[in-house]
Amino acid sequence: MSRPDAPIGTVAAAAFRIPTDAPEADGTITWSHTTLVVVELTAGNARGLGYTYADTATVRLIHDELAEVVTGHDALDVPEVFFAAAAHARNLGRPGITSMALSALDTAMWDLKAKLLDVPLARLLGRVRPAVPVYGSGGFTSYDVEQLQRQLAGWVDQGIPRVKMKIGAQPADDLRRVRAARAAIGEGPELFVDANGAYARKQALRLAEQFAPLGVTWFEEPVSSDDLEGLHLLRDRGPAGMDLAAGEYGYAMVYFKRMLDAGAVDVLQADATRCGGFTGFMRVAALCDAAKVPLSAHCAPSLHVHVGCAAEAMRHLEYFHDHVRIEHMLFDGARDPVNGALAPDLSRAGLGLELKRKRKEAAKYAV
């Protein structure tokens, strides 16, 4: 088989601002819209697609700073292109939108490579499983109890045996809301809670003890994810059978290594739209393998399904309400879970996603 001629030709980025379908909030912030930044690269006769959830400024950073660095590189040498772009971006500051821009470029490069080779990305990376378990995620603190129960029970009715709700905005009301959630989903499904760093250490410990009899098996960011001592305290003293999770705000490998070295989590989270795309995500997975700590993907389910099938440490991915809605609105090829797991479409090359650029959905939300 001859090697395809694959210099990267064009780099384009665009932003789409999508209003939420209802007011949304977690333990620390509220929001009314979500911004999707899509990157597309071309090489040969193929077009690669990647994306991140970030501010519109990410588009300008890609166009002004990174496109020229990426153009002309061999699309098959993805890590070499990624590290060249990362080196160029050094003085821009790595956390935040710089890492999100690099992540979107990297996922687009992997999609492009797989399309040039005419294979699904999961096949290119090498699968260790055919599908990735998911958990339904939403249950925003802005929802009333009826909305909360309806959403969580709806996921269980779809065959998803684990669901997550937000807590922390009104700590005095959290136990009542968790009880209502458990009543809605029944005794069998797993119930996860996510405080987004809203609690103090001892406050979180007290609530964890109260949640335990309700079968809560996952406590995400009970305190700030930067408080490694606090996370370690809660992991050590929290109820047996309740995993402590954090890591979604990691942008570089040193962040994840410090979290693992501190013994701060039972399950490490990573987000390919932030941590350096699939190149970064697979490096995080290697850290988890070495530490014998499971890995869970944060949000962007259509992006994580292929890499989730390839990462040995992967436990599950987050089937997040906002992103599920957006990815089905704006992409052809977005998948639905079957029996509580998301599987890649192996009949399509790359990620199996195409932007609905000629349809009103994409034009309507373009920034």
C-alpha positions, -999 to 999 in steps of 0.1 A, spaced: 0 0 0 15 34 -10 18 61 16 -7 90 9 8 124 2 -6 144 31 8 179 38 -18 199 57 -32 224 33 -59 246 50 -68 253 86 -102 268 94 -120 274 127 -155 286 135 -176 292 166 -213 283 173 -231 298 202 -261 277 213 -286 288 239 -295 262 266 -329 247 265 -336 258 301 -317 278 327 -286 258 339 -265 260 370 -242 239 391 -227 244 425 -207 276 416 -219 292 384 -249 297 361 -250 298 323 -275 304 294 -255 293 264 -227 270 253 -201 278 227 -187 251 203 -155 258 184 -150 236 153 -117 232 136 -113 217 101 -81 207 83 -75 195 48 -49 173 33 -51 155 0 -88 148 -7 -97 145 30 -111 169 56 -105 164 93 -128 177 120 -122 184 156 -138 206 183 -137 220 217 -162 239 240 -145 272 246 -148 310 241 -150 325 206 -116 340 212 -103 305 205 -111 309 168 -89 340 166 -60 323 184 -61 294 159 -63 317 129 -37 342 141 -12 320 159 -15 283 151 -27 278 116 5 289 100 25 265 123 3 235 113 1 242 76 25 222 55 32 195 81 26 159 73 -9 150 85 1 115 93 27 127 119 1 139 144 22 141 176 50 160 157 24 185 145 9 188 180 42 194 198 52 220 172 20 239 177 24 236 215 59 249 214 49 279 193 21 287 219 44 286 249 43 324 256 5 325 252 0 306 285 -8 269 283 -40 266 305 -73 279 292 -81 287 256 -46 280 244 -49 243 254 -85 242 241 -72 255 207 -44 229 207 -69 202 216 -93 211 188 -65 210 163 -52 177 176 -86 160 174 -90 174 139 -55 160 130 -64 125 142 -97 126 123 -78 137 92 -52 110 95 -79 83 100 -97 96 69 -66 96 48 -61 60 58 -98 53 54 -102 37 88 -124 46 118 -104 64 144 -110 36 170 -94 11 146 -64 34 140 -59 39 178 -65 2 184 -96 -9 204 -96 -26 237 -134 -26 239 -162 -23 214 -182 4 233 -178 27 262 -202 27 292 -219 61 297 -235 80 325 -264 104 320 -253 138 333 -272 170 340 -296 174 369 -287 211 372 -292 230 404 -314 253 385 -339 225 379 -368 221 402 -373 186 417 -398 176 390 -374 185 362 -346 167 380 -365 136 385 -379 136 350 -344 139 334 -327 113 355 -355 88 352 -355 94 315 -319 82 312 -326 51 332 -356 44 310 -332 46 280 -311 18 295 -284 40 311 -277 25 345 -259 54 360 -268 91 363 -253 123 377 -268 154 393 -254 188 403 -253 198 439 -237 226 460 -257 258 451 -279 254 482 -261 229 505 -290 229 530 -313 215 503 -289 190 487 -299 160 508 -336 165 499 -327 167 462 -306 136 464 -334 117 481 -358 129 453 -333 117 427 -330 83 442 -368 80 445 -371 88 407 -345 63 395 -353 34 418 -328 13 438 -308 -3 410 -291 24 390 -260 42 403 -264 78 415 -235 102 411 -233 138 425 -211 167 414 -205 197 436 -181 216 412 -159 225 441 -187 243 460 -181 228 495 -156 233 523 -137 201 533 -156 191 565 -189 202 550 -183 179 520 -174 150 544 -206 154 564 -227 154 532 -209 124 518 -218 105 550 -255 116 545 -255 106 508 -240 72 514 -273 55 527 -289 67 495 -265 47 474 -244 76 460 -214 59 445 -195 89 430 -187 123 445 -172 146 420 -152 178 430 -166 180 465 -140 207 470 -119 227 445 -99 204 422 -69 226 431 -73 215 468 -53 183 465 -50 180 503 -87 184 507 -95 158 480 -70 134 497 -87 139 530 -121 132 516 -109 102 497 -94 87 528 -122 95 552 -152 93 529 -177 64 529 -166 31 515 -181 25 481 -182 62 471 -155 71 445 -140 105 447 -134 120 412 -118 151 398 -95 162 369 -118 178 343 -99 211 345 -65 195 336 -47 211 307 -12 196 309 3 163 320 18 178 352 -17 186 365 -27 150 362 5 136 376 3 159 407 -33 147 413 -23 111 411 9 115 432 -12 132 459 -36 102 461 -64 127 455 -89 107 435 -103 72 431 -111 80 395 -93 105 374 -112 126 349 -98 141 317 -113 160 288 -99 157 253 -113 192 244 -89 206 271 -60 183 278 -44 183 244 -68 164 223 -64 126 217 -26 129 220 -30 144 255 -59 121 265 -39 89 256 -10 102 277 -33 108 306 -46 72 301 -10 60 303 -5 78 336 -37 61 349 -24 27 337 8 32 357 -10 44 388 -37 17 386 -64 44 387 -95 43 364 -101 71 339 -134 88 331 -140 112 301 -155 146 309 -183 157 285 -182 158 246 -194 122 242 -192 122 204 -156 132 206 -146 107 233 -162 75 220 -134 64 197 -105 72 221 -126 57 250 -126 24 231 -88 26 228 -78 37 264 -73 6 286 -79 26 319 -113 40 307 -142 33 330 -169 54 313 -177 87 296 -201 115 305 -232 117 284 -237 154 292 -271 169 284 -258 202 268 -232 185 246 -255 156 236 -280 181 224 -255 203 205 -237 174 189 -269 160 175 -280 194 163 -248 203 145 -231 170 135 -242 142 112 -230 110 127 -236 117 165 -244 84 182 -269 73 207 -261 49 236 -274 13 234 -277 -7 266 -259 20 285 -229 22 262 -217 43 233 -201 26 203 -183 42 173 -197 38 138 -171 15 122 -186 20 88 -173 56 87 -137 68 86 -123 90 113 -146 102 140 -176 96 117 -188 132 122 -196 159 96 -206 194 103 -241 203 91 -227 234 74 -254 236 47 -283 232 71 -301 260 90 -289 246 124 -253 255 118 -260 288 101 -284 298 128 -259 295 156 -227 306 138 -209 335 156 
